[in-house]
């Protein structure tokens, strides 16, 4: 009794753990979208680029401050054949009979660009614009990932429902085959007819395997998109879409396009690229302006051949200087002019890029709208056709079992029903997907 209780407890715990693992492997659409936004490699790379942009901005701001550097040099001299050597250092002549001498110098230098045509200030503004463009690029990749996840998720739901339909048809085909075997034994149909019934049954079973394989392939693609490992348990969960969802009102393509122009990151990014091109053109033109800067330095040195000690030398040799620098470009081998011309061309490219993205957005939205509308109508027609063909096929099946219909008529009715059901499923999920993508491009979340 004791051991039976222990075994029962162990089995209970094992079952609970298995159920928990199965539940953890079930992913809703929202969970897939959230996980993709957090873990997709392309999105993470874009976020790294955002961090690099912030580093560049801090560097541009630091260019407004003075720079300070320290330098030193230590050297050893050796003159094996000279008896006496006269060396000039810091304006002083030192005579020495030492064959090996050592010297050192030290310098502290500061430079500060007071004005370079405002280029430093413009660089800061340009980098801020670039950081905004990088952030929009991240959002663009996030939206692209969400779109791909939704498409694969719907494809999986479609393949699984197609499998269910194929299982139902296979069950009917099996029943027909079994009935055909009985009728053959009774001499009502030929063996060739039974072979056709068996071929129809096996074909339906093949369709089941094909639907399952297709679903598993879409699951593999979705798993790869989520950056999940090969050993990670993964499966999706979702409800079959209702008729109300499929036949919901479709917004006009124009209204979706107008909202998309105001919200899509690729459009905002293209607009900022034009602004950034204007900034680059302004910076290029400022290359003709003069540059004003100040500099200061402190230097010191010592020499081992001197009669004075190092401390006295450092005190005597200490020197300081300061100055103002002015640089005026006169002839620069056409560098500034070429920079201005390239900046103008870059602005033209940015304007063309915006127009191209607007056209691509318009075409994409119109395509989604057409697919949603046409497949909605196809679904309505296919649904009625399936209902009619199901009734007809049930009648054919009953008449075949009673010997009133032949195998050719039965197979034709079966093929017509399969084709109609496939059209119904395809139009249903295609309409649903395109309606959701229209909502998404209009600024709403994807939800199934």
MOCORJO-V976043 format. One line per field, one symbol per residue. ss: DSSP state (@ for helix, = for strand, . for the rest). psi: psi as a letter, one per 20 degrees, with the letter a starting at -180 (. if undefined). A space follows every 10 residues. Layout:
ss: ???
psi: ???
//
This chain:
ss: .@@@@@@@@@ @@@@@@@@@@ @@@@.==.@@ @@@@@@@@@. @@@@@@@@@@ @@@@@@@@@@ @@....==== ========.. ....=====. .=====...= ========== =====...@@ @@@@@@@@@@ @@@@@@@@@@ @@@@@@@@@@ @@@@@@@@@@ @@@@@@@@@@ @@@@@@@@@@ @@@@@..... @@@@@@@@@@ @@@@@@@@@@ @@@@@@@@@@ @@@@@..... ....==.... ..@@@@.... ..@@@@@@@@ @@@.@@@@@@ @@@@@@@@@@ @@@@@@@@.. ========== ===......@ @@@@@@@.== =======... ....@@@@@@ @@@@@@@@@@ @@@@@@@@@@ @@@@@@@@@@ @@@@@@@@@@ @@@@@@@@@@ @@@@@@@@@@ @.....@@@@ @@@@@@@@@@ @@@@@@@@@@ @@@@@@@@@@ @.......
psi: gghhgghhgg hggggggghg hghhipprgg hggghghhip ggghghhhhg hhhhghghgh hhiirqqpqp qqqpqpqpni ipgppppppk jqpppqjphp qpqqqpqopp qoohpljjgg hhhghhhggh hgggghhghg hghggggggg ghghhggghh hhggghgghh gghgggghhh gghghijhrr hhhhhhhhhh ghghhhhggg ggggghghgg ghghhikqrh ipppqqpqqp qrhhghjqqp qqhghggghh hihphhghgh ghhghhhggh gggghiiiqr pprqqqqpqr rrphiqhqrg ggghghipqq qqrppppopg okkjggghhg ghhghhgghg hhgggghggh ggggghgggg gggghghhgg ghghgggghg ghhggggghg hjjiqrhghg hghghggggg hghggghghg ggghghhggg hjjrqpp.
//
